[in-house]
Amino acid sequence: MITSVLVANRGEIACRVFRTCRELGIRTVAVHSDPDANALHARVADTAVRLPGATPADTYLRGDLIVKAAVAAGADAVHPGYGFLSENADFARAVLDAGLVWIGPPPEAIEAMASKTRAKELMGLAPLGEVTESDLPVLVKAAAGGGGRGMRIVRRLEELSAALEGARAEAASAFGDGEVFVEPYVERGRHVEVQVLADAHGTVWALGTRDCSLQRRHQKVIEEAPAPGLPEGLAEELCALAVRAARSVAYVGAGTVEFLVADGKAHFLEMNTRLQVEHPVTEAVFDVDLVALQIAVAEGSTLDAAGPPRARGHAIEARLYAEDPSTDWTPQTGTLHRLTVPDAVRLDTGYDDGTEIGVHYDPLLAKAISYAPTRAEALRKLAGALERATIHGPTTNRDLLVRSLRHDDFTSASMTTAFYDHHLPSLTATPPDPHAPLAAALADAHTHPSRFGGAWRNVPSQPQTKRYEMAGEEHEPSYRHTRDGLEADGVRVVHADARLVVLEVEGVQRKFEVTRYGDEVYVNTTRLSALPRFSDPATQLAPGALVAPMPGTVVKIAEGLAEGTGVEAGEPIVWLEAMKMQHRISAPAPGTLTALHVTLGQQVTVGSLLAVVEPT
């Protein structure tokens, strides 16, 4: 029997595994990098071991240090989670060689399936060799790992070289393996996968289908089980193919076989030899604990040869990311002051209130999962819970998730992997609440009355104003005291205190809950920044200034750049890496490079001046 498990991972998956271990009476061991020293997963574990350093390459990708940590902490088993070393056969062997139990598939199965090139060969497929114009569009893809890292769509032949280079760099940074391959890119397909679980005695379960078609940068955003609206018989065909793939490599443990479904046909993509991020939706519809089953299989238990429990109902998962979908999904950092969702949904997270969201790791904050007897009920429940969630901290994709869940293409189950390519502008175009700045100003007046000309008075007064930044734009709401009460930008103030403002807008009373953290103000779901009364001229940027859209590391500077160099519109200048993704900063217009303010390897913060391109 396993008595102590080290999770070779961080964040929400580490916390998720620890939760099951506690229920089973198993001691838990965490590993943490220096930035994660106070992270939730390090605090909730019974024991924590430091991995010196900050980057994944120095910490969570160091299998040798993790095995030493397991031995030193007295663990007798290792769970890899997902990402990092979860599909690394050498790491699995090192765990076994140390006399520890590996809660995962045999190293040989990982080698056969974790490399997507070898997996395709095993399934009778082969990646493209030399790419020609007739092959386009194609997808450059990392051979190891997952999560959308190391992937690039190529639509023009001249873009292939840069796509290969960028994919290799991103894959090496995320997985420690820069191998990539090229395959045809199928547009307007659906991403459908099958959860498998196998024991060491020959039993293989197929636990139904999941649809993961809503993706950004080839990384899943919303997933559900079962996959809705598949052609008759296709779900059974996919499950049979998944079982065949698992048996072909003598698979043991939990894994996922992924397909692209287009025109009613299934195209094999890959097999992920690990637990998936979206495993909770399968747990919900089958009423099982997949982590507990992984542990049981690792202990040698047998699965019921008759198959898994019967699936019931529908489950949907939405991934809450610290990112801004309206600015090319740029990662966001800062303090997560508060994160709560209604009890109607399950929340898996690796963060608690007051946690700092940094630049080194994935921007996933949490996963919200709903379950209901029908898909429509599960959709309504999840969208409502996210809409009512309290999220005070970095910008997130919460509003995008709510609108996606209510979009006609999604509610009718007619979505494809191109969903965000087609609908992102409309999903991010909704402006923030125009009355939020006024509510913030009224609440602030109660908190700091001296800022607004003293305490409340029942005498006429001059208009009081307050400046806020909201959604990249400046707002200056005003109000004034009169003998009849408050007049405020054409609306009636029903109530105002430091935490709650009630405004009557066109005959309807609306409530605004206001929370402040320093200069950060949250009005219901809208985030504002309080600005000084007068602008500082020194903060104004010159035309053509290129600033960092997020904190990160300068990983590449375009070759041959020097002051006086002419550049074209869209020409890449600097590449930043943040949260394991690379972001290209390009010239906004034709011009001349007049200043380059960064060097290779330099850490930059949001708004840092990178370069200046003087427009022609």
Summary of the structure (lengths in Angstrom):
residues: 616
radius of gyration: 26.2
end to end distance: 71.3
largest distance: 84.2
contacts: 2088
relative contact order: 0.08
helix: 27%
strand: 33%
